Amino acid sequence: MQLSSVPRRLRQHGNQRPVTTMSNSAHIVQFFSSDDEYVRAAGYFLREGLTAGETCVAVATAEHHRKLDRYLLDAGLNPAALSAEYRYVPLQAEHLLPTFFDARSGIDQQRFHRQFNLLIAQAASRGQPVRIFGEMVSLLAEQGQPAVAIQLEELWNELSRQHSFSMFCSYRASPFTENPRYRKLLHSIHSHVVCDGA
C-alpha cells in the first residue's frame, strides 16, 4: 500500500517518518470524524487492492457498504461483478459480530478463529494477496465495549501469525479513541496509523 493510499498521513508505529511501502501483513488503524473521511480512506484501500487483482474483504455496516459501493463505482469498479468473481467479499458488520460475540459472555475465541481462519483461507484460494477492511471494532467501541474492541484487535493479530493479509481498522472519533490509555493501546496493537498529525 503506497502512502497515497489514504488522504491523510500514514505513519508506521514507532517511526515518525511516513511509510511509503507496506507489506501484506500490515495492520492499519484510522480514526475518522466524518463519513466522507471514512469513505475516502477505506475506499482507497479497497480500490487499490482490487485494481492490483487482490482479494478484498469489507466488513462494514450496511450504510457504509452503500457509500463504499458508490466510491468503487465512481472509481470505475463494479462491486457486484467483483463479488460474483469472489474478488470482493462484502460482509455486514452488524450481522457478523453477533456470530462470535455476546454482550454477556464476551468473545467466543474458538468460534472467531474457526470462522475467520476459514474466511481468510477461502479468500486466499485465488492465489492473490488478501486485504480486509473492518469496522466491527468500531461497533464494539460505540456499544461501550472498549476492552472487547481491544481484545478483537489482538485476535486479528493472532490470525496474522497464521495467514498473510493486510488489515485496515477504522474507528469513529469518540471518548474511547481520545482516551490516552486506549489511544496508546490502539497505536501499539497496529503497525501503521492513519493520522492527521496528532
C-alpha positions as CSV (number, residue, x, y, z in Angstrom):
1,M,0.0,0.0,0.0
2,Q,1.5,3.3,-1.1
3,L,1.5,6.5,1.0
4,S,-1.0,7.8,-1.5
5,S,-3.5,5.1,-0.5
6,V,-5.0,7.4,2.2
7,P,-5.7,11.1,2.0
8,R,-4.1,11.7,5.4
9,R,-0.7,10.9,6.8
10,L,0.2,7.2,7.2
11,R,2.8,6.6,9.9
12,Q,4.5,3.4,11.0
13,H,4.2,2.7,14.7
14,G,7.5,3.5,16.4
15,N,8.8,5.5,13.4
16,Q,7.9,9.2,12.9
17,R,8.8,9.1,9.2
18,P,5.9,8.5,6.8
19,V,5.6,5.0,5.4
20,T,6.0,4.7,1.6
21,T,5.5,0.9,1.3
22,M,3.5,-1.7,3.1
23,S,3.8,-5.4,3.5
24,N,1.0,-7.9,3.2
25,S,1.0,-8.3,7.0
26,A,0.2,-4.7,7.8
27,H,-2.4,-3.9,10.5
28,I,-3.6,-0.3,10.0
29,V,-5.9,1.9,12.1
30,Q,-7.7,5.0,11.1
31,F,-9.6,7.5,13.4
32,F,-12.3,9.4,11.5
33,S,-14.7,12.2,12.4
34,S,-16.9,12.1,9.3
35,D,-18.2,9.6,6.9
36,D,-16.6,11.4,4.0
37,E,-13.2,10.9,5.7
38,Y,-14.1,7.3,6.3
39,V,-15.1,6.6,2.7
40,R,-12.0,8.2,1.2
41,A,-9.6,6.2,3.3
42,A,-11.4,2.8,3.3
43,G,-12.5,3.2,-0.3
44,Y,-9.0,3.9,-1.5
45,F,-7.6,1.0,0.5
46,L,-10.1,-1.3,-1.2
47,R,-9.8,0.3,-4.6
48,E,-6.0,-0.1,-4.6
49,G,-6.3,-3.8,-3.7
50,L,-9.0,-4.5,-6.3
51,T,-7.1,-2.7,-9.0
52,A,-4.0,-4.8,-8.2
53,G,-6.0,-8.0,-8.5
54,E,-6.0,-8.7,-4.8
55,T,-9.0,-10.3,-2.9
56,C,-10.6,-7.7,-0.7
57,V,-13.0,-8.4,2.2
58,A,-15.0,-5.5,3.5
59,V,-16.7,-5.9,6.9
60,A,-18.8,-2.8,7.2
61,T,-22.2,-1.5,8.3
62,A,-25.0,-1.5,5.7
63,E,-24.8,2.3,5.5
64,H,-21.1,2.3,4.9
65,H,-21.4,-0.5,2.3
66,R,-23.7,1.7,0.3
67,K,-21.2,4.5,0.4
68,L,-18.2,2.3,-0.4
69,D,-20.1,0.8,-3.4
70,R,-20.7,4.3,-4.7
71,Y,-17.0,5.1,-4.2
72,L,-15.9,2.0,-6.1
73,L,-18.4,2.6,-8.9
74,D,-17.2,6.2,-9.3
75,A,-13.6,4.7,-9.5
76,G,-14.7,2.6,-12.4
77,L,-15.1,-0.7,-10.5
78,N,-18.2,-2.9,-10.3
79,P,-18.7,-4.2,-6.8
80,A,-21.4,-6.6,-7.8
81,A,-19.4,-8.2,-10.6
82,L,-16.2,-8.3,-8.4
83,S,-18.3,-10.0,-5.7
84,A,-19.6,-12.6,-8.2
85,E,-15.9,-13.4,-9.0
86,Y,-15.1,-13.7,-5.3
87,R,-12.6,-10.8,-5.7
88,Y,-14.6,-8.6,-3.5
89,V,-16.3,-10.0,-0.4
90,P,-18.7,-7.6,1.3
91,L,-19.9,-8.7,4.8
92,Q,-22.3,-6.9,7.1
93,A,-20.5,-6.0,10.3
94,E,-23.8,-5.8,12.3
95,H,-24.6,-9.4,11.3
96,L,-21.1,-10.9,11.6
97,L,-20.2,-9.6,15.1
98,P,-23.0,-11.4,16.9
99,T,-21.8,-14.8,15.4
100,F,-18.9,-14.8,17.9
101,F,-19.7,-12.1,20.4
102,D,-22.3,-11.9,23.1
103,A,-22.5,-8.9,25.4
104,R,-23.0,-11.2,28.4
105,S,-20.3,-13.8,27.7
106,G,-17.9,-11.8,25.5
107,I,-16.0,-13.1,22.5
108,D,-16.0,-16.8,21.8
109,Q,-12.4,-17.0,20.7
110,Q,-12.7,-20.6,19.3
111,R,-15.6,-19.5,17.1
112,F,-13.8,-16.4,16.0
113,H,-10.7,-18.4,14.9
114,R,-12.8,-21.1,13.2
115,Q,-14.9,-18.6,11.2
116,F,-12.1,-16.3,10.2
117,N,-9.5,-19.0,9.5
118,L,-12.0,-20.3,7.0
119,L,-12.8,-16.9,5.6
120,I,-9.1,-16.0,5.0
121,A,-8.2,-19.4,3.6
122,Q,-11.1,-19.1,1.1
123,A,-10.1,-15.5,0.2
124,A,-6.5,-16.6,-0.3
125,S,-7.5,-19.5,-2.5
126,R,-7.3,-17.3,-5.6
127,G,-3.5,-17.2,-5.0
128,Q,-3.6,-13.4,-4.7
129,P,-2.9,-11.2,-1.6
130,V,-5.8,-10.6,0.8
131,R,-6.9,-7.2,2.1
132,I,-9.5,-6.9,4.9
133,F,-11.3,-3.7,5.9
134,G,-13.3,-4.0,9.1
135,E,-15.3,-1.9,11.5
136,M,-16.6,-4.5,14.0
137,V,-14.1,-3.0,16.5
138,S,-15.7,0.4,16.0
139,L,-19.1,-1.1,16.6
140,L,-17.9,-2.6,19.9
141,A,-16.4,0.8,21.0
142,E,-19.7,2.5,20.2
143,Q,-21.6,-0.1,22.2
144,G,-19.5,0.7,25.3
145,Q,-17.2,-2.3,24.9
146,P,-13.7,-0.8,24.6
147,A,-11.9,-3.7,26.3
148,V,-13.6,-6.1,23.9
149,A,-12.6,-4.0,20.9
150,I,-9.0,-4.2,22.1
151,Q,-9.4,-8.0,22.5
152,L,-10.7,-8.3,19.0
153,E,-7.8,-6.3,17.6
154,E,-5.4,-8.7,19.3
155,L,-7.3,-11.7,17.9
156,W,-6.7,-10.3,14.4
157,N,-3.1,-10.1,15.2
158,E,-3.2,-13.7,16.2
159,L,-4.7,-14.6,12.8
160,S,-1.9,-12.6,11.1
161,R,0.6,-15.1,12.5
162,Q,-1.2,-17.9,10.7
163,H,-2.2,-16.1,7.5
164,S,-0.8,-13.4,5.3
165,F,-3.2,-10.4,4.9
166,S,-3.3,-6.7,5.4
167,M,-5.9,-5.3,7.7
168,F,-7.4,-1.8,7.9
169,C,-9.5,-1.0,11.0
170,S,-11.5,2.2,11.4
171,Y,-12.8,4.0,14.5
172,R,-15.2,6.9,14.7
173,A,-13.7,9.7,16.9
174,S,-15.2,9.3,20.4
175,P,-14.2,9.5,24.0
176,F,-12.8,6.0,23.6
177,T,-10.4,7.0,20.9
178,E,-9.5,10.2,22.7
179,N,-8.8,8.3,26.0
180,P,-5.0,8.4,26.4
181,R,-4.8,4.8,27.7
182,Y,-6.9,3.3,24.9
183,R,-5.2,5.5,22.3
184,K,-1.8,4.2,23.3
185,L,-3.1,0.6,23.2
186,L,-4.5,1.1,19.7
187,H,-1.3,2.6,18.5
188,S,0.7,-0.3,20.0
189,I,-1.6,-3.0,18.5
190,H,-1.4,-1.7,15.0
191,S,1.7,-1.5,12.7
192,H,0.5,1.7,11.0
193,V,-1.7,4.6,11.9
194,V,-3.6,6.9,9.6
195,C,-3.3,10.2,11.4
196,D,-3.7,14.0,10.9
197,G,-0.5,15.0,12.8
198,A,-1.9,14.2,16.3
